[in-house]
Amino acid sequence: MGSIGLLKGKRTIDEETVKELSKSLRRALLEADFNVRQSKELTERIERRMMEEEPLPGVRLETHAMNMIYTELVRILGPPRNIRPHNETVLMVGLYGQGKTTTTAKLADWWRRKHGVKVAVIEADVHRPGAFQQLKQLLEGTNVEVYGEPEETDAKKIVRNGLKKFSAADVIIIDTAGRDSLDESLKEELIEISNIANATEKFLVIDAQVGQAAGPVAQTFHDLVGVTGTIVTKLDGTARGGGALSAVSTTGAPIVFVGEGERINDLEKFESDRFISRLLGMGDIKGLIDLAPEDMDEQEAMRLTQRLMSGRFTLTDMYAQMEMTSKIGTMDKLISHLPDSMFGGMSNMSRSQKQQMQNNLDQYKVIMDSMTQNEKDEPVLLKSSRIKRIARGSGVDEKSVKDLLGHWNKSKKMMRGMKGNRKFRRQMQSMMDLDDDLGM
């Protein structure tokens, strides 16, 4: 967070600097869409603490201030909430266009993957054509059963029938209709469905970009059905979404999950400390590790990491690295979990720059598919005639092949720099629990 830069190089703190820091921090929080009242309360608390609390011996003022901001933001958003994976009936509510049906599918698949329980879904949106087909398509191949009656106009009847059909399921999730606004007919329908379902959990689905309007929306749904948790969608890990996160937390319905991306497994259990760590540019390596799919080869990942940190880096290694990261997610998603200081501040890249990087990497894989194994193991062999052959085989021009080799050379130099950077090595070792025996 840029506000902390005001303390760089300072050994002591004075009231004027604290006021300047507070003003800069409040501006940053408001730009991130945090609730105005909470931003004011937070900065006032930090002002008091900065004047009253001395940094621990050996701790720089910047670190001291960052720790304060971190703990205060975590305090606002509250501790994570655990939800049992058995005998749950979950009612999904929210306005139109917030990603409710997609989130219903993600949540069903999350429970199935993480807890191995029998999950079933009821599609009770009778107002949006194609809602049932969308849900079935999203959950195809997941073993999650979907119940719906596309021709039925009575949502209450669908819910009753679905509950009877899935009486043996461990978790039943009910997707309801959304509206552009909460009109009387939606309110009445929601209350009736809620009474029939007698749900153990009622989750409000809300778009991260709603900003500070999230508070009133959440309160309205809470008054209707008694919201017990919130799922924030379309959250890209950046400061945007601060309004939805902070405002919703004030209603007493804590955030339980956050959605990032369009894939079925792009859903994370919300943990305030990890989110705040990312918000402040400190990264979330644990979250990055959690993104790895269950079929990820951990031994291969460790072997590749050891090779990278030892300074050895071939095109074969780069291809394996790309394959591994593509299983985890897009470059945008990966970078959002890294500390700002890593890899030359890649996290500060724009969305279009990250998308361009993703496109380049996808093309590089196609190019490497046209190389022999020997060429990937020994890139120095790639001279003019081989480059022409590879360009023809992969359907690109020779410049694209040369761009790939340039990217590999830069990556190789960066890996060598990491090998000699003890601070980075310690950071990597602490994040991944690596032993120091990495051949370095």
Phi, psi and omega in degrees: 000127187300332181303326183295336180301338178297338184264357185300128177082351181279142178257334179230160182247143176231166186299322181296317179294320179298317179297319180295318177299315181299317180295317180295318180295318180297320178298317181296320180293319180292323176295330177278003176076020176292152179305134185300313182297316180295323178299318180294313181297318182297311182294326178293320178295319180292322176304311182298314183293322179296326180279332187263329187257129178274142175296149175295153180306130178086356180265126181289157181299322179299316180294319179301313181292319180298319178297322178295313180298318180301308184294326180289321178292320177298321179297320180296314185279343174083170182284160178294153181245128179269136179240128184293147184269013183229149177054047180248136168239119187247126178259124180260125181230161179160167178286167179293140174083012182267358180089029187292315182293316177300318180292325176301314179296316180299316182294318179299314181291326178298313180297319180296314184288315187281330185240352178063029182261167178277117183244138178227152183232138176247124177266106184251017177272103182263003185257339182253114179299135177089000181297317181295315180295322178299314181295318179298318181294318180298325185260009179299130179082008182257353185070013173268122180282142180237129178246136175196163177228087187305332182269351183278139180255354181259104182298325182298318180296318180299317181296315179301312181295320180295319179296323177294316183296323186255030183299337182267359182286149176285321181227128175242128179244130182248118177268128182249171182285151174249166176220163174292332176211164183277085177279172186296322182294322178293317180301313182296316180298316181298316181298317181294316179297319180299319179293321180291315185290328185048049188295143176281334177226142176232106186260127173272127177259125185219139181287134181301331184279358178297330178072218187288349175292347180300324183301302179300321179298313180299318181296321180296312178295324179296319179295329182284308189236356181076065182301132181254346181197162182233140173243120180264123183258166176056039179263118186264009177086358178267185182295331178301141184104351179300325180295312179298318183294312184285318183293316181296324183296337181285345183279350183089003176251091188295156177288128181250330178217156172230141180254134177226119177091178187258346186287157184299331181263013179274063177218134180237143170293130185283127173230115190301321183295321180290321179295315181296322178302318179289321181300324182270006177081017182266355178082170178212077184292324178299318178296323178296318178295322179295337179290338183298133180292162183298332183271011178294132179280099185296322180295320178294320178298318180292319180298317180295318179299318179297320178295317181297316183285346178270356177093355178273127186206105179254175175295330175298317178296318181296321179296315179298322179297317179296318179300317182293315182291328180293333176289331183278317181162189180284165178300320179303315182292318180296313183296326182296342180268353185268148174300146182303329186282345184280146175054044173068029177072037181300334182294343180274000178294149177287164179300321181292324177295318178295322179294321178296320178298317178300315180298318180298316181295321178298319179292322180300321179297319178298317180298314182294335176295340179266005179263155172282162178299322180298321179292322178289327178283332183230075184300341179295344179287344189281087176258188190308308185295321179292321179299318178299314181298316181294320179298315178297315183294332183257359176073029178235174176273169183296329179300322180296322178294319179293325176299319177300314181295325176295318178298318179297317180298317178297317180297320180297316179296320179296319179296321177295323178295323178294324181301321182270001182262098184297323181298316179295318179301316179297320179298314179297319181295320180289326181286326186248005181057039179279146172286160181281354182276075183247020179070027184250000000 
